[in-house]
């Protein structure tokens, strides 16, 4: 059974930074799997944010390019999302998921506000 635990969210002022973590375990081989971050803003649907493939190749949605950085630690089965220059529109519940799976964890709330 695949399990993920997201952490690192919080309340931050515009322009601030947060680092999200996602610890994964269960019925898949982390090092061979792409991992994604998705988010859901209040009253909206899920939005894909970023992906890191098993070879380290990364991709981002346009609205976060240059501000967010995804990385992974295969020894720790953990994927990270470094978020800089945060904006109020980044406010959302952030989830991670292995390739081919929907969000499975509780998510971690990011709120960007004065």
Secondary structure as GFF3:
##gff-version 3
##sequence-region A 1 114
A	DSSP	beta_strand	3	7	.	.	.	ID=ss1
A	DSSP	beta_strand	10	12	.	.	.	ID=ss2
A	DSSP	beta_strand	18	25	.	.	.	ID=ss3
A	DSSP	three_ten_helix	30	32	.	.	.	ID=ss4
A	DSSP	beta_strand	35	40	.	.	.	ID=ss5
A	DSSP	beta_strand	46	52	.	.	.	ID=ss6
A	DSSP	beta_strand	58	60	.	.	.	ID=ss7
A	DSSP	three_ten_helix	62	64	.	.	.	ID=ss8
A	DSSP	beta_strand	68	73	.	.	.	ID=ss9
A	DSSP	beta_strand	78	83	.	.	.	ID=ss10
A	DSSP	three_ten_helix	88	90	.	.	.	ID=ss11
A	DSSP	beta_strand	92	98	.	.	.	ID=ss12
A	DSSP	beta_strand	108	112	.	.	.	ID=ss13
###
